[in-house]
């Protein structure tokens, strides 16, 4: 119903009086007001900006729907892992798969699901970290209505980091949404 003042009239928005208040601020207070506006504007821009670009589309041999990757770190003489930012559009998901030395997912945007074979799916959202043990059959992806972005850090065993299996069926996927 909205705020009301003591006379049961709708309250006026404080923003309506901002020009009046601004006239009565000293120089320090005006500078603080300007700094707060700058911070709010930066925060708003940060909330709507991706950390990494969407990247290149991933093959439909391993994914259902539209998924994209931006490689971040490649395996080399110093690192026995690779890392990439993966963007799943709504409804996109991996096939069932395993990692011989495990994987870590750090969700940076949106929400989706992670499911191990034979267990209930777990919702995942921005800020979640999923530590996937070695040789666990699983899948992960976006929800029906929201995209999901995660950083995937995947360890190698010799020269193998993933074994792709069958697609997650529509029935399996729809049952978790």
N, C-alpha and C positions, 0 to 999 in steps of 0.2 A: 504494500500500500504506500510505502514511502515514508520519509520522516515528516513529523508535524511539530510545529512549535507549541508553546503553552496555550495558545488560543485555538488549537485544533485546526490551524491553517497549514497548508503544505509549507515545509521549510524551504528557504531559498538556498540555492547552491552557493557554497563559499566562493566558487570561482567567479560568481557574479560580482563579488566585492574585491577581487584581486587588484584591479586598477586603483581603487581607493586605498587599499592597504599598501600598495607599492609606493604611493606618494608619501607615506608616512614611515618608510623604511630608511634607516641610515645607509651610508655607502657600504659598510660591511654586510649588513643584512641583505642588500640588493645583490652583492657579489655572491653570497651564500645561495640566494634564490636562483641565480643564474647557474651556479655550479650544480645544484640539485637538478635543474632542468637538463643540463648536459648529461649528467649521470643517467637520468631516466631515459633520455633519448638513446644513449649508447646501449643501455640494457635492453631496450626494446629491439634495437637493431641486432644485438647479439642473439636474442631469443629466436629470431627468424632467419638467422644465417647458418648455413651448414658449416661444420668444422672443416670438412674436406669436400672436394667436388664429388659429384655423383659417380663419375668414372665411366668405364666401359661396360657394356652389357655382358652378362655372364651367359654361357651356353645353356640352352634348354635341355641338354643331355643330363645336366646335374641339378637343374632348378626348374620349378614350375612358376609361371608368371614372370614378371620383369624384375630382375635383380642386377645390380651393377657393382663393380669393384674399383677402388682406387688403391693400387699397391702402395704400401708405406715402407716396408723393410723386406728385403729379399734375403734368403739364406746365403751366407757367405762364410769365409774362413773364421769369422768372429761370432757368427750367429747361427745356431742350429734350429732356427725357426724363421717363419715369414710372418708378416703382419699386413693387414689390409683393412680398409674401411668398406663395408658392404652395405649397400642400400637395397632394401626390399620394398617395392611398392605394395599397396594393399593387395592381399591374397597371395603374394609371392612367398616361396619357401624353398628350402633345399630338398633334395632327395634324402632318404635315409642314408647314413654314411658312418664311417668310423675313422678315427685318427689313431695310428699305432703308438703315438707318444702324447696324446691328449691335445686339448685346445682350450683357450680362454676367450670368452666373449665379453666385451665391455659395451653395453648398450649406451649409445650417445644421443639417440633421438627416437621418439615414437614409442610404440609398444607392439608386442607380438608374443610368440610362444617358443618354448624349448621343450622337447619331449624325448625321453629315453624309451627305447622299445620295452613294452610291457608295463610301463608306468604312466600315471596320469600326466598330461601336459602341464607345464608350469608357465603362468603368465610372466613375461619379462617387460621391463619398461626402462626408460632413460635413467641411468645411474646404476642399474643392476650389473653385477659381474657374475658370469657363469663359468665355473671351473669344470671342464669336461674331462673325466679320467680317460686313460688310454683304452682303446678297443671297446668303447661303449657305443652301441648302435643308437643313433639319435637323428633328429632333424631340428631346424629352427627357421623362423621366418616371421613375417608381418601378420597382423590380424586381418580380418576381412575388410575392415574399414579404415585402418591406419597404417601408414608406412612404419618401418622400423629400420634404424641404422645401428650397426655395431662395428666395433673394431674386433677383428678375429686375429688372434695370435696362435699360430699353429706350429707345433714342434714336428721335426723330422725324425724318423728312424731310418737310418741309412739315407736313401734318396726318396723315401715315401712319406707323404704327410697326410694323405687321405685315400680311402677306398670308397668309391661311390657305389651305392646299392640301388634298389628299386625306388621309384617315385613314391612320395606320400600321396595316397589316394585322396580324391575329393571327399570321400566318406570319412576317412581318418581326420583330414583337416577340418571339415565342417563340424565334426563332433567336439572339437576343442574350442570353437568360436561361439 
